[in-house]
Amino acid sequence: MAQEINYDDPKYAVWGENANERRDNMLNNQFLKEAVDNKNYPAASKYLNILLTKCPSASQNIYTNGAKLYKNLINKAEDEEGKKVYIDSLMYLYDVRLKAFEKHKKYGKDYILNRKAREFYSFFPDDREGIRKIFQEAVEASNEMKGKYDLELVSIYFAELCADYSNDLIAAEDLIAAYDRYSPAFEGVEAEEDIELKNQFDSAFGQSGAASCENLESLFAKKLADAPEDEALLSQAVSLMSRANCDSDFFFATAEKYYSIKPSSETALFLAQGFQNRSEFEKAMKYLSEALASEQDAAEKEKLYVRIGLISVQTKNYAEAVKAANEIKGINPENGYAYFLLGQCYAASANCSELKCQACYWAAYDMMNKAVGLLASEPGIQESAKKMAASFRSAFPTKEECFFNELQAGASYTIKHGFANGVNTTVRFR
């Protein structure tokens, strides 16, 4: 036999002022669930309205079943006008729930506004002002209630802000201010899903167009003036400004500062490329040399030697370029850049009209032709290698010059000049 409920017990006080009201409302709550489950929506609406009027703070289940009711009615609505009525009712339901359970630890203000924001977005995707307002409220509620931002919600909200900026609905300074406000929430994240959310957040800003060099300098100049040694802030500034292809003095000063605090071969490569583009080759080589001195990983060393070799060729420091090319070969014989560099260095040795000089073009062609075969993943460099190879071939000694030096086509030949000294090659005519 079921035990009778003592509705006078204070624990049931949330259901009504007296025992009769409590009994009726607890039954109405049960009837609401049954009506929703049985798709008896008129009855469910009646019970929901009674509960919201008489005991809105009695149970979270009132709102769970109420949300199910309105979502079903929304899906069944025959026209847009009817659908909007039910959507407004659903939004109102969240407002009543917020008043009743704002302080609830698990399903309080942050949870309620999170759900409301997502529902609002699904039903009113074109109400951009409304979306911004409700998502901002939800994001701030997460920090207010939990002491930290919900990173997924921040990421969604910020993506919508970026979309609105792209459609000229908000100003650049508004988007930058939002980035400035929420980016610290992602600092130091370690969980894989949080790192992914951080990448989405930063990528959205970087691709928004608001992240122009001028805007970014305005943002970071003040922040770095207040915290010039802040490693996380410097990293963020360098990352965003590099994505925007900034090349100002402020950007390079910031990047150099970051490197001084946290040196790495990745940052050195980046700085070296930047200074190379600015024709500041001495600085470029400085960073590459420093990175190389501390780098232990062979693959990273390989990249550094490639960059050193390319800059050395550009500055006509062929001796240094040959050294770099040989280091590359030692690490990875299949790296086409090694032969791309050697080809140019050997060709530079063809610096006189004598056959011993002109013969360097044979070795230069051999190296560049090999580079072509290994640089398929670098189409731009491969195309340059093809053109150089053709140029070297057109500079081969003539048949007469070879005959005069008692050399026959196809014969083996050891070069005795310049950077190609000691290289074995084959005699060929122009």
Contacts in CASP RR format, 6 or more apart in sequence:
PFRMAT RR
TARGET T0000
AUTHOR 0000-0000-0000
METHOD contacts of the structure
MODEL  1
MAQEINYDDPKYAVWGENANERRDNMLNNQFLKEAVDNKNYPAASKYLNI
LLTKCPSASQNIYTNGAKLYKNLINKAEDEEGKKVYIDSLMYLYDVRLKA
FEKHKKYGKDYILNRKAREFYSFFPDDREGIRKIFQEAVEASNEMKGKYD
LELVSIYFAELCADYSNDLIAAEDLIAAYDRYSPAFEGVEAEEDIELKNQ
FDSAFGQSGAASCENLESLFAKKLADAPEDEALLSQAVSLMSRANCDSDF
FFATAEKYYSIKPSSETALFLAQGFQNRSEFEKAMKYLSEALASEQDAAE
KEKLYVRIGLISVQTKNYAEAVKAANEIKGINPENGYAYFLLGQCYAASA
NCSELKCQACYWAAYDMMNKAVGLLASEPGIQESAKKMAASFRSAFPTKE
ECFFNELQAGASYTIKHGFANGVNTTVRFR
5 12 0 8 1.000
5 23 0 8 1.000
5 26 0 8 1.000
7 15 0 8 1.000
7 19 0 8 1.000
7 20 0 8 1.000
7 22 0 8 1.000
7 23 0 8 1.000
7 26 0 8 1.000
8 19 0 8 1.000
12 22 0 8 1.000
12 26 0 8 1.000
13 22 0 8 1.000
14 55 0 8 1.000
14 57 0 8 1.000
14 58 0 8 1.000
14 59 0 8 1.000
15 21 0 8 1.000
15 22 0 8 1.000
15 23 0 8 1.000
15 25 0 8 1.000
15 26 0 8 1.000
15 55 0 8 1.000
15 58 0 8 1.000
16 22 0 8 1.000
16 25 0 8 1.000
16 54 0 8 1.000
16 55 0 8 1.000
16 58 0 8 1.000
21 54 0 8 1.000
21 55 0 8 1.000
25 50 0 8 1.000
25 51 0 8 1.000
25 54 0 8 1.000
25 55 0 8 1.000
25 58 0 8 1.000
28 47 0 8 1.000
28 50 0 8 1.000
28 51 0 8 1.000
29 47 0 8 1.000
29 51 0 8 1.000
29 58 0 8 1.000
29 59 0 8 1.000
29 61 0 8 1.000
29 62 0 8 1.000
31 43 0 8 1.000
31 47 0 8 1.000
32 44 0 8 1.000
32 47 0 8 1.000
32 48 0 8 1.000
32 51 0 8 1.000
32 62 0 8 1.000
32 65 0 8 1.000
32 66 0 8 1.000
32 69 0 8 1.000
33 61 0 8 1.000
33 65 0 8 1.000
35 41 0 8 1.000
35 43 0 8 1.000
35 44 0 8 1.000
35 47 0 8 1.000
36 44 0 8 1.000
36 65 0 8 1.000
36 66 0 8 1.000
36 68 0 8 1.000
36 69 0 8 1.000
36 72 0 8 1.000
39 72 0 8 1.000
41 69 0 8 1.000
41 72 0 8 1.000
41 73 0 8 1.000
41 76 0 8 1.000
44 65 0 8 1.000
44 66 0 8 1.000
44 69 0 8 1.000
45 69 0 8 1.000
48 62 0 8 1.000
48 65 0 8 1.000
48 66 0 8 1.000
48 69 0 8 1.000
51 58 0 8 1.000
51 62 0 8 1.000
52 62 0 8 1.000
52 93 0 8 1.000
52 96 0 8 1.000
55 62 0 8 1.000
56 62 0 8 1.000
56 96 0 8 1.000
56 97 0 8 1.000
56 99 0 8 1.000
56 100 0 8 1.000
57 100 0 8 1.000
57 101 0 8 1.000
60 97 0 8 1.000
60 101 0 8 1.000
60 104 0 8 1.000
60 107 0 8 1.000
63 93 0 8 1.000
63 94 0 8 1.000
63 96 0 8 1.000
63 97 0 8 1.000
63 101 0 8 1.000
66 93 0 8 1.000
67 90 0 8 1.000
67 93 0 8 1.000
67 115 0 8 1.000
70 86 0 8 1.000
70 87 0 8 1.000
70 89 0 8 1.000
70 90 0 8 1.000
70 93 0 8 1.000
71 90 0 8 1.000
73 86 0 8 1.000
73 89 0 8 1.000
74 83 0 8 1.000
74 86 0 8 1.000
74 87 0 8 1.000
74 90 0 8 1.000
74 123 0 8 1.000
77 83 0 8 1.000
77 85 0 8 1.000
77 86 0 8 1.000
87 123 0 8 1.000
87 124 0 8 1.000
90 119 0 8 1.000
90 123 0 8 1.000
91 116 0 8 1.000
91 119 0 8 1.000
91 120 0 8 1.000
94 112 0 8 1.000
94 113 0 8 1.000
94 115 0 8 1.000
94 116 0 8 1.000
94 119 0 8 1.000
97 112 0 8 1.000
98 108 0 8 1.000
98 109 0 8 1.000
98 112 0 8 1.000
98 113 0 8 1.000
98 116 0 8 1.000
101 107 0 8 1.000
101 108 0 8 1.000
101 112 0 8 1.000
102 108 0 8 1.000
102 109 0 8 1.000
102 112 0 8 1.000
103 109 0 8 1.000
104 111 0 8 1.000
108 145 0 8 1.000
109 141 0 8 1.000
109 144 0 8 1.000
109 145 0 8 1.000
110 138 0 8 1.000
110 141 0 8 1.000
110 142 0 8 1.000
110 144 0 8 1.000
110 145 0 8 1.000
110 146 0 8 1.000
110 150 0 8 1.000
113 134 0 8 1.000
113 137 0 8 1.000
113 138 0 8 1.000
113 141 0 8 1.000
114 138 0 8 1.000
114 141 0 8 1.000
114 142 0 8 1.000
114 150 0 8 1.000
114 153 0 8 1.000
116 134 0 8 1.000
116 138 0 8 1.000
117 131 0 8 1.000
117 134 0 8 1.000
117 135 0 8 1.000
117 137 0 8 1.000
117 138 0 8 1.000
117 153 0 8 1.000
120 127 0 8 1.000
120 130 0 8 1.000
120 131 0 8 1.000
120 134 0 8 1.000
121 131 0 8 1.000
121 134 0 8 1.000
121 135 0 8 1.000
121 160 0 8 1.000
124 130 0 8 1.000
124 131 0 8 1.000
125 131 0 8 1.000
128 160 0 8 1.000
128 164 0 8 1.000
128 167 0 8 1.000
128 169 0 8 1.000
129 169 0 8 1.000
131 160 0 8 1.000
132 157 0 8 1.000
132 160 0 8 1.000
132 161 0 8 1.000
132 164 0 8 1.000
132 170 0 8 1.000
135 153 0 8 1.000
135 156 0 8 1.000
135 157 0 8 1.000
135 160 0 8 1.000
136 157 0 8 1.000
138 150 0 8 1.000
138 153 0 8 1.000
138 157 0 8 1.000
139 149 0 8 1.000
139 150 0 8 1.000
139 153 0 8 1.000
139 154 0 8 1.000
139 157 0 8 1.000
139 182 0 8 1.000
142 148 0 8 1.000
142 149 0 8 1.000
142 150 0 8 1.000
142 153 0 8 1.000
143 149 0 8 1.000
148 185 0 8 1.000
149 182 0 8 1.000
149 185 0 8 1.000
151 185 0 8 1.000
151 186 0 8 1.000
151 189 0 8 1.000
151 194 0 8 1.000
151 197 0 8 1.000
151 198 0 8 1.000
151 201 0 8 1.000
152 197 0 8 1.000
154 182 0 8 1.000
154 185 0 8 1.000
154 197 0 8 1.000
154 201 0 8 1.000
155 197 0 8 1.000
155 200 0 8 1.000
155 201 0 8 1.000
155 204 0 8 1.000
158 178 0 8 1.000
158 179 0 8 1.000
158 182 0 8 1.000
158 201 0 8 1.000
158 204 0 8 1.000
158 205 0 8 1.000
159 200 0 8 1.000
159 204 0 8 1.000
161 170 0 8 1.000
161 174 0 8 1.000
161 175 0 8 1.000
161 178 0 8 1.000
162 175 0 8 1.000
162 204 0 8 1.000
162 205 0 8 1.000
162 207 0 8 1.000
162 208 0 8 1.000
162 210 0 8 1.000
164 170 0 8 1.000
165 171 0 8 1.000
165 172 0 8 1.000
165 174 0 8 1.000
165 175 0 8 1.000
165 208 0 8 1.000
165 209 0 8 1.000
165 210 0 8 1.000
166 208 0 8 1.000
166 209 0 8 1.000
172 209 0 8 1.000
172 210 0 8 1.000
172 212 0 8 1.000
172 215 0 8 1.000
173 215 0 8 1.000
175 205 0 8 1.000
175 208 0 8 1.000
175 210 0 8 1.000
176 210 0 8 1.000
176 215 0 8 1.000
176 218 0 8 1.000
176 219 0 8 1.000
179 205 0 8 1.000
179 219 0 8 1.000
180 219 0 8 1.000
180 223 0 8 1.000
182 201 0 8 1.000
183 201 0 8 1.000
183 202 0 8 1.000
183 236 0 8 1.000
186 194 0 8 1.000
186 197 0 8 1.000
186 198 0 8 1.000
186 201 0 8 1.000
186 202 0 8 1.000
187 232 0 8 1.000
188 232 0 8 1.000
189 195 0 8 1.000
189 197 0 8 1.000
189 198 0 8 1.000
202 236 0 8 1.000
202 239 0 8 1.000
202 240 0 8 1.000
205 211 0 8 1.000
205 240 0 8 1.000
206 240 0 8 1.000
206 243 0 8 1.000
206 244 0 8 1.000
207 243 0 8 1.000
211 240 0 8 1.000
211 243 0 8 1.000
211 244 0 8 1.000
212 244 0 8 1.000
213 241 0 8 1.000
213 244 0 8 1.000
213 245 0 8 1.000
213 246 0 8 1.000
213 247 0 8 1.000
213 248 0 8 1.000
213 251 0 8 1.000
216 237 0 8 1.000
216 240 0 8 1.000
216 241 0 8 1.000
216 244 0 8 1.000
216 246 0 8 1.000
217 241 0 8 1.000
217 246 0 8 1.000
217 248 0 8 1.000
217 250 0 8 1.000
217 251 0 8 1.000
220 233 0 8 1.000
220 236 0 8 1.000
220 237 0 8 1.000
220 241 0 8 1.000
220 254 0 8 1.000
221 250 0 8 1.000
223 230 0 8 1.000
223 233 0 8 1.000
223 237 0 8 1.000
224 230 0 8 1.000
224 233 0 8 1.000
224 234 0 8 1.000
224 237 0 8 1.000
224 254 0 8 1.000
224 257 0 8 1.000
227 233 0 8 1.000
228 257 0 8 1.000
229 261 0 8 1.000
231 258 0 8 1.000
231 261 0 8 1.000
231 262 0 8 1.000
234 254 0 8 1.000
234 257 0 8 1.000
234 258 0 8 1.000
234 261 0 8 1.000
234 262 0 8 1.000
235 258 0 8 1.000
235 262 0 8 1.000
237 254 0 8 1.000
237 258 0 8 1.000
238 251 0 8 1.000
238 254 0 8 1.000
238 255 0 8 1.000
238 258 0 8 1.000
238 267 0 8 1.000
238 270 0 8 1.000
241 251 0 8 1.000
241 254 0 8 1.000
241 255 0 8 1.000
242 251 0 8 1.000
242 255 0 8 1.000
242 270 0 8 1.000
247 274 0 8 1.000
247 277 0 8 1.000
247 278 0 8 1.000
252 271 0 8 1.000
252 274 0 8 1.000
252 275 0 8 1.000
252 278 0 8 1.000
255 267 0 8 1.000
255 270 0 8 1.000
255 271 0 8 1.000
256 271 0 8 1.000
258 267 0 8 1.000
259 267 0 8 1.000
259 268 0 8 1.000
259 271 0 8 1.000
259 287 0 8 1.000
263 290 0 8 1.000
263 291 0 8 1.000
263 294 0 8 1.000
264 291 0 8 1.000
265 291 0 8 1.000
265 292 0 8 1.000
265 294 0 8 1.000
265 295 0 8 1.000
265 297 0 8 1.000
265 300 0 8 1.000
265 301 0 8 1.000
265 303 0 8 1.000
265 304 0 8 1.000
266 300 0 8 1.000
267 291 0 8 1.000
268 287 0 8 1.000
268 288 0 8 1.000
268 290 0 8 1.000
268 291 0 8 1.000
268 304 0 8 1.000
269 288 0 8 1.000
269 291 0 8 1.000
269 303 0 8 1.000
269 304 0 8 1.000
269 307 0 8 1.000
271 283 0 8 1.000
271 284 0 8 1.000
271 287 0 8 1.000
272 284 0 8 1.000
272 285 0 8 1.000
272 287 0 8 1.000
272 288 0 8 1.000
272 307 0 8 1.000
272 311 0 8 1.000
273 284 0 8 1.000
273 307 0 8 1.000
274 284 0 8 1.000
275 281 0 8 1.000
275 283 0 8 1.000
275 284 0 8 1.000
275 287 0 8 1.000
276 284 0 8 1.000
276 307 0 8 1.000
276 310 0 8 1.000
276 311 0 8 1.000
276 314 0 8 1.000
281 311 0 8 1.000
281 314 0 8 1.000
281 315 0 8 1.000
284 307 0 8 1.000
284 311 0 8 1.000
285 308 0 8 1.000
285 311 0 8 1.000
288 304 0 8 1.000
288 307 0 8 1.000
288 308 0 8 1.000
288 311 0 8 1.000
289 308 0 8 1.000
291 304 0 8 1.000
292 301 0 8 1.000
292 304 0 8 1.000
292 305 0 8 1.000
292 308 0 8 1.000
295 301 0 8 1.000
295 304 0 8 1.000
298 331 0 8 1.000
299 331 0 8 1.000
301 327 0 8 1.000
301 331 0 8 1.000
302 328 0 8 1.000
302 331 0 8 1.000
302 332 0 8 1.000
302 335 0 8 1.000
305 324 0 8 1.000
305 325 0 8 1.000
305 327 0 8 1.000
305 328 0 8 1.000
305 331 0 8 1.000
306 324 0 8 1.000
306 328 0 8 1.000
306 335 0 8 1.000
306 337 0 8 1.000
308 320 0 8 1.000
308 321 0 8 1.000
308 324 0 8 1.000
309 320 0 8 1.000
309 321 0 8 1.000
309 324 0 8 1.000
309 325 0 8 1.000
309 337 0 8 1.000
309 341 0 8 1.000
310 337 0 8 1.000
310 341 0 8 1.000
312 318 0 8 1.000
312 320 0 8 1.000
312 321 0 8 1.000
312 324 0 8 1.000
312 341 0 8 1.000
313 321 0 8 1.000
313 341 0 8 1.000
313 344 0 8 1.000
313 345 0 8 1.000
316 348 0 8 1.000
318 344 0 8 1.000
318 345 0 8 1.000
318 348 0 8 1.000
318 349 0 8 1.000
318 419 0 8 1.000
319 419 0 8 1.000
321 341 0 8 1.000
321 344 0 8 1.000
321 345 0 8 1.000
322 341 0 8 1.000
322 342 0 8 1.000
322 345 0 8 1.000
322 419 0 8 1.000
324 341 0 8 1.000
325 337 0 8 1.000
325 338 0 8 1.000
325 339 0 8 1.000
325 341 0 8 1.000
325 342 0 8 1.000
325 345 0 8 1.000
326 338 0 8 1.000
328 335 0 8 1.000
328 337 0 8 1.000
328 338 0 8 1.000
328 341 0 8 1.000
329 335 0 8 1.000
329 338 0 8 1.000
332 338 0 8 1.000
334 374 0 8 1.000
335 374 0 8 1.000
336 370 0 8 1.000
336 371 0 8 1.000
336 373 0 8 1.000
336 374 0 8 1.000
336 375 0 8 1.000
337 371 0 8 1.000
337 375 0 8 1.000
337 381 0 8 1.000
338 371 0 8 1.000
339 367 0 8 1.000
339 368 0 8 1.000
339 370 0 8 1.000
339 371 0 8 1.000
339 374 0 8 1.000
340 367 0 8 1.000
340 368 0 8 1.000
340 371 0 8 1.000
340 375 0 8 1.000
340 381 0 8 1.000
340 384 0 8 1.000
340 385 0 8 1.000
342 364 0 8 1.000
342 367 0 8 1.000
343 363 0 8 1.000
343 364 0 8 1.000
343 365 0 8 1.000
343 367 0 8 1.000
343 368 0 8 1.000
343 371 0 8 1.000
343 388 0 8 1.000
343 392 0 8 1.000
344 364 0 8 1.000
344 368 0 8 1.000
344 388 0 8 1.000
345 419 0 8 1.000
345 420 0 8 1.000
346 360 0 8 1.000
346 361 0 8 1.000
346 363 0 8 1.000
346 364 0 8 1.000
346 367 0 8 1.000
346 419 0 8 1.000
346 420 0 8 1.000
346 423 0 8 1.000
347 360 0 8 1.000
347 361 0 8 1.000
347 364 0 8 1.000
347 388 0 8 1.000
347 392 0 8 1.000
347 395 0 8 1.000
348 419 0 8 1.000
349 357 0 8 1.000
349 360 0 8 1.000
349 417 0 8 1.000
349 418 0 8 1.000
349 419 0 8 1.000
349 420 0 8 1.000
350 357 0 8 1.000
350 358 0 8 1.000
350 359 0 8 1.000
350 360 0 8 1.000
350 361 0 8 1.000
350 364 0 8 1.000
350 395 0 8 1.000
351 357 0 8 1.000
355 397 0 8 1.000
355 401 0 8 1.000
355 402 0 8 1.000
355 405 0 8 1.000
355 407 0 8 1.000
356 415 0 8 1.000
356 416 0 8 1.000
356 417 0 8 1.000
357 417 0 8 1.000
358 395 0 8 1.000
358 396 0 8 1.000
358 397 0 8 1.000
358 401 0 8 1.000
359 397 0 8 1.000
359 413 0 8 1.000
359 415 0 8 1.000
359 417 0 8 1.000
359 425 0 8 1.000
360 415 0 8 1.000
360 417 0 8 1.000
360 418 0 8 1.000
360 419 0 8 1.000
360 420 0 8 1.000
361 392 0 8 1.000
361 393 0 8 1.000
361 395 0 8 1.000
361 396 0 8 1.000
361 397 0 8 1.000
362 396 0 8 1.000
362 413 0 8 1.000
362 415 0 8 1.000
362 425 0 8 1.000
362 426 0 8 1.000
362 427 0 8 1.000
362 428 0 8 1.000
363 415 0 8 1.000
363 420 0 8 1.000
363 423 0 8 1.000
363 425 0 8 1.000
364 392 0 8 1.000
364 420 0 8 1.000
365 389 0 8 1.000
365 392 0 8 1.000
365 393 0 8 1.000
365 396 0 8 1.000
366 425 0 8 1.000
366 426 0 8 1.000
368 385 0 8 1.000
368 388 0 8 1.000
368 389 0 8 1.000
368 392 0 8 1.000
369 389 0 8 1.000
371 382 0 8 1.000
371 385 0 8 1.000
371 389 0 8 1.000
372 382 0 8 1.000
372 385 0 8 1.000
372 386 0 8 1.000
372 389 0 8 1.000
373 382 0 8 1.000
375 381 0 8 1.000
375 382 0 8 1.000
375 385 0 8 1.000
376 382 0 8 1.000
393 430 0 8 1.000
394 430 0 8 1.000
395 430 0 8 1.000
396 428 0 8 1.000
396 429 0 8 1.000
396 430 0 8 1.000
397 429 0 8 1.000
397 430 0 8 1.000
398 429 0 8 1.000
398 430 0 8 1.000
399 409 0 8 1.000
399 429 0 8 1.000
399 430 0 8 1.000
402 408 0 8 1.000
402 409 0 8 1.000
402 427 0 8 1.000
402 429 0 8 1.000
407 413 0 8 1.000
407 427 0 8 1.000
408 427 0 8 1.000
409 427 0 8 1.000
409 428 0 8 1.000
409 429 0 8 1.000
410 426 0 8 1.000
410 427 0 8 1.000
410 428 0 8 1.000
411 426 0 8 1.000
411 427 0 8 1.000
412 424 0 8 1.000
412 425 0 8 1.000
412 426 0 8 1.000
412 427 0 8 1.000
413 424 0 8 1.000
413 425 0 8 1.000
413 426 0 8 1.000
413 427 0 8 1.000
414 422 0 8 1.000
414 423 0 8 1.000
414 424 0 8 1.000
414 425 0 8 1.000
415 421 0 8 1.000
415 422 0 8 1.000
415 423 0 8 1.000
415 424 0 8 1.000
415 425 0 8 1.000
416 422 0 8 1.000
END
